[in-house]
């Protein structure tokens, strides 16, 4: 049986890891290099590194801090932020990333997904989608959750997977940082239309939220979280033991 993955997320701004609520009110947490090293050693299955202001600032992702972070980890590293061209994919991969996450760049140019998948393989292309309910409809947001694209999220995700995205990270803006549990309704809607791995992001507040996620939605492949890991509220090794005890396959 395929194990469920636990993935810490490093939201990086100006070379520091930050965390907020509903994508707002960001507070400084730590050095991405030190945090990455810690997670690599304490049982994380993968790591996500987002340069969260690259797209909104209209600049390329910082490569120096990324290279240093990549050198410090021995688990798969997914990197995103300011990915707009296949050249950006190439640059980030050469910095040490294993997979590249694309969000706003794909919104501007959906063909980017297919181009990157042909060059680097579907498994390398991760679609990251920031989704928020607007008048009861799941809408796609761009530029770090600041801009409503007007696009319906579920059909957009299906389209991108059909073009070659090999994995989908579903970021619920509604539950981000709130610590009341993952957005199960949103995740179920995504799982119903794609056959690639789906990663749940936004809302984890305790170990039980992961148990509920994987028991309720067995199709979800991984749970991603930030603050509960950054601030030591949940230890990854403890979480995995609780998962295993609950009958959820985990890499111990």
C-alpha positions as CSV (number, residue, x, y, z in Angstrom):
1,X,0.0,0.0,0.0
2,X,1.3,3.5,-0.9
3,X,2.2,5.5,2.2
4,X,0.6,8.9,2.8
5,X,3.1,11.7,2.7
6,X,3.6,14.4,5.3
7,X,5.0,17.6,3.7
8,X,6.1,20.7,5.6
9,X,5.8,23.9,3.6
10,X,8.4,26.8,3.7
11,X,6.7,30.0,2.6
12,X,9.7,32.2,1.9
13,X,9.8,36.0,1.7
14,X,13.0,38.1,1.5
15,X,15.0,35.0,2.4
16,X,13.0,34.1,5.5
17,X,10.2,31.7,6.3
18,X,7.0,33.4,7.1
19,X,3.4,32.4,8.0
20,X,0.1,34.1,8.1
21,X,-3.7,33.5,8.2
22,X,-5.8,33.3,5.1
23,X,-2.6,34.4,3.1
24,X,-2.4,37.6,5.1
25,X,-0.6,39.0,8.2
26,X,2.7,37.3,7.5
27,X,5.1,36.9,10.5
28,X,8.8,35.9,10.4
29,X,9.5,32.3,11.5
30,X,13.0,31.1,10.7
31,X,15.8,30.5,8.2
32,X,14.6,28.3,5.3
33,X,18.0,26.5,5.3
34,X,17.8,25.7,9.0
35,X,14.2,24.6,8.9
36,X,14.7,22.5,5.8
37,X,17.6,20.7,7.4
38,X,15.5,20.1,10.6
39,X,12.6,18.6,8.6
40,X,14.9,16.5,6.4
41,X,16.3,14.9,9.6
42,X,13.0,14.5,11.5
43,X,10.9,12.3,9.2
44,X,9.3,14.6,6.6
45,X,8.6,12.8,3.4
46,X,9.1,15.8,1.1
47,X,9.5,19.5,1.4
48,X,7.9,22.4,-0.4
49,X,9.7,25.8,-0.9
50,X,7.5,28.7,-2.1
51,X,9.0,32.1,-2.8
52,X,5.6,33.6,-2.0
53,X,6.1,37.1,-3.4
54,X,8.0,36.3,-6.6
55,X,4.9,36.4,-8.7
56,X,3.3,39.5,-7.1
57,X,6.6,41.3,-7.3
58,X,7.1,40.3,-10.9
59,X,10.5,38.9,-10.4
60,X,12.3,35.5,-10.6
61,X,12.7,33.2,-7.6
62,X,15.7,33.8,-5.4
63,X,18.2,31.1,-6.4
64,X,21.0,31.6,-3.8
65,X,18.8,30.8,-0.8
66,X,17.2,27.9,-2.8
67,X,20.6,26.4,-3.7
68,X,21.6,26.5,0.0
69,X,18.3,24.9,1.1
70,X,18.5,22.2,-1.6
71,X,22.0,21.2,-0.4
72,X,20.8,20.8,3.2
73,X,18.0,18.3,2.5
74,X,18.0,14.6,1.5
75,X,14.3,14.3,0.7
76,X,12.4,15.4,-2.5
77,X,12.1,19.2,-2.8
78,X,9.3,20.9,-4.7
79,X,10.0,24.6,-5.5
80,X,7.6,27.3,-6.7
81,X,7.3,31.1,-7.0
82,X,7.8,33.2,-10.1
83,X,7.8,30.2,-12.5
84,X,6.7,31.6,-15.8
85,X,8.7,29.8,-18.5
86,X,10.5,26.5,-19.2
87,X,13.7,28.4,-18.6
88,X,12.5,29.0,-15.0
89,X,11.9,25.3,-14.7
90,X,15.4,24.6,-15.9
91,X,17.0,27.1,-13.6
92,X,15.1,25.9,-10.5
93,X,15.9,22.2,-11.3
94,X,19.6,23.1,-11.7
95,X,19.4,24.7,-8.2
96,X,18.5,21.3,-6.7
97,X,14.7,21.1,-6.9
98,X,13.2,17.7,-7.7
99,X,9.8,19.1,-8.8
100,X,8.7,22.5,-9.9
101,X,5.4,24.0,-8.7
102,X,3.6,26.4,-11.1
103,X,0.6,28.6,-10.3
104,X,0.3,32.1,-11.6
105,X,2.6,31.3,-14.5
106,X,0.2,28.6,-15.7
107,X,-2.7,31.0,-15.4
108,X,-1.0,33.4,-17.7
109,X,0.2,30.7,-20.1
110,X,-1.5,27.3,-19.7
111,X,0.7,25.9,-22.5
112,X,3.6,26.1,-20.0
113,X,2.4,22.9,-18.3
114,X,2.5,20.8,-21.4
115,X,5.8,22.3,-22.5
116,X,7.4,21.6,-19.2
117,X,5.9,18.1,-19.0
118,X,7.4,17.2,-22.4
119,X,10.8,18.4,-21.4
120,X,11.1,17.2,-17.8
121,X,8.3,14.6,-17.4
122,X,4.8,14.8,-15.8
123,X,6.2,13.8,-12.5
124,X,8.3,17.0,-12.4
125,X,5.3,19.4,-13.0
126,X,3.3,20.2,-9.9
127,X,0.2,22.4,-10.3
128,X,-0.4,24.6,-7.2
129,X,-3.8,26.2,-7.0
130,X,-5.0,28.8,-4.6
131,X,-8.7,28.4,-4.2
132,X,-11.3,30.4,-2.4
133,X,-15.1,30.3,-2.4
134,X,-16.7,33.3,-4.0
135,X,-20.5,33.3,-3.9
136,X,-20.5,29.5,-3.3
137,X,-18.2,28.8,-6.3
138,X,-14.6,27.6,-6.0
139,X,-12.5,30.3,-7.8
140,X,-8.8,30.3,-8.7
141,X,-6.8,33.1,-7.2
142,X,-3.4,34.3,-8.5
143,X,-0.4,36.3,-7.2
144,X,-0.3,34.6,-3.8
145,X,-4.0,34.7,-3.3
146,X,-4.3,38.4,-4.0
147,X,-6.1,38.3,-7.3
148,X,-9.4,36.6,-8.2
149,X,-9.0,35.2,-11.8
150,X,-12.7,34.5,-12.1
151,X,-11.9,31.0,-13.2
152,X,-13.8,28.0,-11.8
153,X,-11.2,26.0,-9.9
154,X,-12.3,22.3,-10.5
155,X,-12.5,22.6,-14.2
156,X,-9.1,24.5,-14.3
157,X,-7.4,21.8,-12.3
158,X,-8.8,19.1,-14.6
159,X,-7.6,21.0,-17.6
160,X,-4.1,21.4,-16.3
161,X,-3.8,17.7,-15.4
162,X,-5.0,16.7,-18.9
163,X,-2.2,19.0,-20.2
164,X,0.5,17.2,-18.2
165,X,0.5,18.3,-14.5
166,X,1.6,15.2,-12.6
167,X,0.5,16.3,-9.1
168,X,-1.8,18.9,-7.7
169,X,-1.4,21.0,-4.5
170,X,-4.8,22.3,-3.4
171,X,-4.4,25.4,-1.3
172,X,-7.6,26.4,0.4
173,X,-7.4,30.1,1.2
174,X,-10.6,29.8,3.3
175,X,-8.9,27.4,5.7
176,X,-5.3,28.6,5.5
177,X,-3.7,29.2,8.9
178,X,-7.1,28.9,10.6
179,X,-6.2,25.4,12.1
180,X,-9.8,24.1,12.0
181,X,-9.0,21.2,9.7
182,X,-8.5,20.7,6.0
183,X,-11.1,21.8,3.4
184,X,-12.6,18.3,2.8
185,X,-15.4,19.6,0.5
186,X,-12.9,21.3,-1.8
187,X,-10.5,18.4,-1.8
188,X,-13.2,15.8,-2.6
189,X,-14.3,17.9,-5.6
190,X,-10.7,17.8,-6.9
191,X,-10.2,14.1,-6.2
192,X,-13.3,13.3,-8.2
193,X,-12.0,14.8,-11.4
194,X,-8.2,13.8,-11.5
195,X,-6.3,10.6,-11.2
196,X,-2.9,12.1,-10.3
197,X,-1.7,12.6,-6.7
198,X,-3.6,15.3,-4.7
199,X,-1.9,17.2,-1.9
200,X,-4.1,18.9,0.7
201,X,-2.9,22.3,2.0
202,X,-4.5,24.7,4.4
203,X,-6.2,24.2,7.7
204,X,-4.2,21.6,9.7
205,X,-4.3,22.4,13.4
206,X,-3.6,19.1,15.1
207,X,-2.8,15.5,14.4
208,X,-6.5,14.5,14.3
209,X,-7.0,16.8,11.2
210,X,-4.6,14.5,9.3
211,X,-6.4,11.4,10.5
212,X,-9.7,12.8,9.4
213,X,-8.3,13.9,6.1
214,X,-6.9,10.4,5.1
215,X,-9.8,8.5,6.5
216,X,-12.5,10.7,4.9
217,X,-10.6,11.1,1.5
218,X,-8.5,8.0,0.9
219,X,-7.6,9.4,-2.6
220,X,-5.7,12.3,-1.1
221,X,-2.0,11.4,-1.2
222,X,-0.4,13.9,1.1
223,X,-1.0,16.5,3.8
224,X,0.9,19.7,3.7
225,X,1.2,22.1,6.6
226,X,3.3,24.9,7.9
227,X,2.7,26.6,11.2
228,X,1.9,23.5,13.3
229,X,5.3,22.1,12.3
230,X,7.2,25.3,12.4
231,X,6.1,26.2,15.9
232,X,6.5,22.6,17.2
233,X,2.8,22.1,17.9
234,X,3.0,18.8,16.0
235,X,6.1,16.6,15.7
236,X,6.2,14.7,12.4
237,X,7.5,11.5,13.9
238,X,4.7,11.6,16.5
239,X,2.1,12.3,13.8
240,X,3.3,9.4,11.7
241,X,3.0,7.0,14.6
242,X,-0.5,8.2,15.3
243,X,-1.3,7.7,11.6
244,X,0.1,4.2,11.6
245,X,-1.9,3.3,14.8
246,X,-5.0,4.6,13.0
247,X,-4.4,2.2,10.1
248,X,-3.1,4.9,7.7
249,X,0.1,3.8,5.9
250,X,3.0,6.0,6.8
251,X,6.8,5.9,6.3
252,X,8.1,5.6,9.9
